[in-house]
Amino acid sequence: DIRFPNGLRSIGESCFLGANLQSILILPESLEYIGYQAFFVLYNVSTVYIPASVNHIEVRAFAMCPHLENIIVDSNNTYYTSVDGLLYTKDTTKLLQCPMPRIGTLTVLDGVEYIETCAFEKCALTDVILPSTLRVIKNSAFTECETLFRVHIPAGVTAIEGGAFRGCKRLQNLTVDSLNNNYIVVDSALYSINMDTLLSHPLAHDTVRVPSTVKIVAVDAFSVTSKLKYVYLPEGGTELHGAFMGSNIRGINLPQTLTMIGENAFYNSMLLYSIEIPNSVKDIGRNAFFECRALRSVVMSDFVKTIPAEAFMYCTNLNSYS
């Protein structure tokens, strides 16, 4: 068992990552700060007690702990509180962390306005009921919730950040309130209301033809889509950033209007076999094709001005470049 020293005020980033700690973790009364991923991937911990002294908890502080059932905050803490084992800010306007083993249906507290980054990461829930007070769903909020089946976006939501539903491969019932003025769902894909931005397509499979209205494909829009094979992007789009990270895409048709293939665009797309880069592309971003191990052929023009050293790193089968 770990014994924290008297007077400990701060636990830094990744401090206990993967550590073999006791099942009940009682943090010291002197503690004020808990860093990013401070208690990340702890297999034994089932309960965490946060003292009244803590005034700052970074995102993912207790993420990826497969047996963590309860986060309990001292009732005298003026910054944070816990309700049914979930971690909230004291005023309950922000949901910060849902323990990973939660299953079934979960109803988020009425009054919550923000769902924080990675709040539901890898949770085993099937249904999440969001309150009418919700305004913002932060990036990766529901990332890789592989059993998640149903989410309804309330009318008041004004911002859904990149990768919010990344890897939610069973999310068959994603809906948006008809009174929402910012977002719409068409054929299981989440778009901005005028359909010029594709935000998320967690159920993408086989061949996808992106609607002609789309000008922006958001970061993580197709990430971790294991059944996706081919994508046809419409003319008009100019930049592509991180949209296909970790996907199983085999091929893609890039528009002639594209000027940049941005950072992480096809990062770790392990089955991408070939790519033809349009003459319009001037810049290729860092890690754009990093670890695309099946990539054998790249065709690009002399118009490309920037290719970072890492752009094609670990493309171990790349043997045709023209």
Secondary structure, DSSP 8 states (H G I E B T S, - for coil): -----TT--EE-TTTTTT----SEEE--TT--EE-TTTT-S-SS--EEEE-TT--EE-TTTTTT-TT--EEEE-TT-SSEEEETTEEEETTSSEEEE--TT-EEEEE--TT--EE-TTTTTT-EEEEEE--TT--EE-TTTTTT-TT--EEEE-TT--EE-TTTTTT-TT--EEEE-TT-SSEEEETTEEEETTSSEEEE-TT--EEEE--TT--EE-TTSSTT-TTEEEEE--TT--EE-STTTT----EEE--TT--EE-TTTTTT-TT--EEE--TT--EE-TTTTTT-TT--EEE--TT--B--TTTTTT-TT--EE-
